[in-house]
Amino acid sequence: MADTLEDQLKRLIVDTLALEDVTPESIETDAPLFGEGLGLDSIDALEIALAVHAKFGVKTVANDEKNREYYHSIRSLAEFVRQKQAENAAAQAAGA
């Protein structure tokens, strides 16, 4: 069975940040990634953003007020990736 986007994001975060005591399976889909959740910080956010862009071809815009919403949890990040991928596909189809 194929991994869900949420599973892929969990693995990406663990691998990108080299989290030693965290497994992808231990990350709750709805738990906050920053603060009281995984305890990630702004440098981690930048690394995750770069990894998401490289793997999924989507990126946020600097100083976008919604960035905190997008990176709140695995679920919100997955929704962002799906939305941006759909927008990119629609733009490509319109240009074809």
C-alpha positions as a Markdown table, in Angstrom:
| # | Residue | x | y | z |
|---|---|---|---|---|
| 1 | Met | 0.0 | 0.0 | 0.0 |
| 2 | Ala | 1.3 | 3.4 | -0.9 |
| 3 | Asp | 2.3 | 5.9 | 1.7 |
| 4 | Thr | -0.1 | 8.8 | 2.2 |
| 5 | Leu | 1.1 | 12.3 | 1.7 |
| 6 | Glu | 0.9 | 12.7 | 5.5 |
| 7 | Asp | 3.3 | 9.7 | 5.9 |
| 8 | Gln | 5.7 | 11.1 | 3.4 |
| 9 | Leu | 5.7 | 14.5 | 5.2 |
| 10 | Lys | 6.4 | 12.8 | 8.5 |
| 11 | Arg | 9.3 | 10.9 | 7.0 |
| 12 | Leu | 10.6 | 14.0 | 5.3 |
| 13 | Ile | 10.6 | 16.0 | 8.5 |
| 14 | Val | 12.4 | 13.3 | 10.5 |
| 15 | Asp | 15.0 | 12.8 | 7.7 |
| 16 | Thr | 15.5 | 16.5 | 6.9 |
| 17 | Leu | 15.9 | 17.5 | 10.6 |
| 18 | Ala | 17.8 | 14.3 | 11.6 |
| 19 | Leu | 15.5 | 13.9 | 14.6 |
| 20 | Glu | 17.2 | 11.2 | 16.7 |
| 21 | Asp | 14.5 | 10.3 | 19.1 |
| 22 | Val | 11.5 | 10.7 | 16.8 |
| 23 | Thr | 10.1 | 8.2 | 14.3 |
| 24 | Pro | 7.7 | 9.2 | 11.6 |
| 25 | Glu | 5.1 | 6.9 | 13.2 |
| 26 | Ser | 5.3 | 8.8 | 16.5 |
| 27 | Ile | 4.4 | 12.1 | 14.9 |
| 28 | Glu | 0.7 | 12.8 | 15.4 |
| 29 | Thr | -1.0 | 14.1 | 12.3 |
| 30 | Asp | -2.9 | 16.9 | 14.1 |
| 31 | Ala | -0.2 | 17.7 | 16.7 |
| 32 | Pro | 1.5 | 21.1 | 16.4 |
| 33 | Leu | 4.9 | 20.9 | 14.8 |
| 34 | Phe | 6.2 | 24.0 | 16.7 |
| 35 | Gly | 6.1 | 24.9 | 20.4 |
| 36 | Glu | 4.4 | 22.3 | 22.5 |
| 37 | Gly | 4.2 | 19.7 | 19.7 |
| 38 | Leu | 7.5 | 18.5 | 18.2 |
| 39 | Gly | 9.2 | 21.6 | 19.6 |
| 40 | Leu | 10.5 | 22.8 | 16.2 |
| 41 | Asp | 11.9 | 26.3 | 15.7 |
| 42 | Ser | 12.1 | 28.8 | 12.9 |
| 43 | Ile | 15.3 | 27.3 | 11.5 |
| 44 | Asp | 13.6 | 24.0 | 11.4 |
| 45 | Ala | 10.7 | 25.6 | 9.5 |
| 46 | Leu | 13.1 | 27.0 | 6.9 |
| 47 | Glu | 14.7 | 23.5 | 6.4 |
| 48 | Ile | 11.2 | 21.9 | 6.1 |
| 49 | Ala | 10.1 | 24.5 | 3.6 |
| 50 | Leu | 13.1 | 23.9 | 1.4 |
| 51 | Ala | 12.6 | 20.1 | 1.6 |
| 52 | Val | 8.9 | 20.4 | 0.8 |
| 53 | His | 9.8 | 22.5 | -2.2 |
| 54 | Ala | 12.4 | 20.1 | -3.4 |
| 55 | Lys | 10.3 | 17.0 | -3.0 |
| 56 | Phe | 6.8 | 18.2 | -3.8 |
| 57 | Gly | 7.5 | 21.3 | -6.0 |
| 58 | Val | 5.5 | 23.7 | -3.9 |
| 59 | Lys | 6.6 | 26.6 | -1.8 |
| 60 | Thr | 5.3 | 29.3 | 0.4 |
| 61 | Val | 5.8 | 33.0 | -0.2 |
| 62 | Ala | 8.0 | 34.9 | 2.2 |
| 63 | Asn | 6.1 | 37.0 | 4.8 |
| 64 | Asp | 2.8 | 35.2 | 3.9 |
| 65 | Glu | 0.6 | 35.5 | 7.0 |
| 66 | Lys | -0.8 | 32.0 | 6.3 |
| 67 | Asn | 2.6 | 30.3 | 6.6 |
| 68 | Arg | 2.0 | 29.6 | 10.3 |
| 69 | Glu | -1.3 | 28.0 | 9.3 |
| 70 | Tyr | 0.3 | 25.9 | 6.6 |
| 71 | Tyr | 3.1 | 24.6 | 8.9 |
| 72 | His | 0.9 | 24.1 | 12.0 |
| 73 | Ser | 0.6 | 20.4 | 11.8 |
| 74 | Ile | 1.2 | 17.5 | 9.4 |
| 75 | Arg | -2.4 | 17.7 | 8.3 |
| 76 | Ser | -2.3 | 21.4 | 7.5 |
| 77 | Leu | 0.9 | 21.0 | 5.7 |
| 78 | Ala | -0.5 | 18.1 | 3.6 |
| 79 | Glu | -3.6 | 20.2 | 2.8 |
| 80 | Phe | -1.3 | 23.1 | 1.6 |
| 81 | Val | 0.8 | 20.7 | -0.6 |
| 82 | Arg | -2.3 | 19.2 | -2.1 |
| 83 | Gln | -3.8 | 22.7 | -2.8 |
| 84 | Lys | -0.6 | 24.0 | -4.4 |
| 85 | Gln | -0.1 | 20.9 | -6.5 |
| 86 | Ala | -3.7 | 21.2 | -7.8 |
| 87 | Glu | -3.1 | 24.9 | -8.6 |
| 88 | Asn | 0.1 | 24.1 | -10.4 |
| 89 | Ala | -1.5 | 21.3 | -12.4 |
| 90 | Ala | -4.4 | 23.6 | -13.3 |
| 91 | Ala | -2.0 | 26.3 | -14.4 |
| 92 | Gln | 0.0 | 23.8 | -16.5 |
| 93 | Ala | -3.2 | 22.5 | -18.1 |
| 94 | Ala | -4.4 | 26.0 | -18.9 |
| 95 | Gly | -1.1 | 26.8 | -20.5 |
| 96 | Ala | -1.0 | 23.6 | -22.6 |
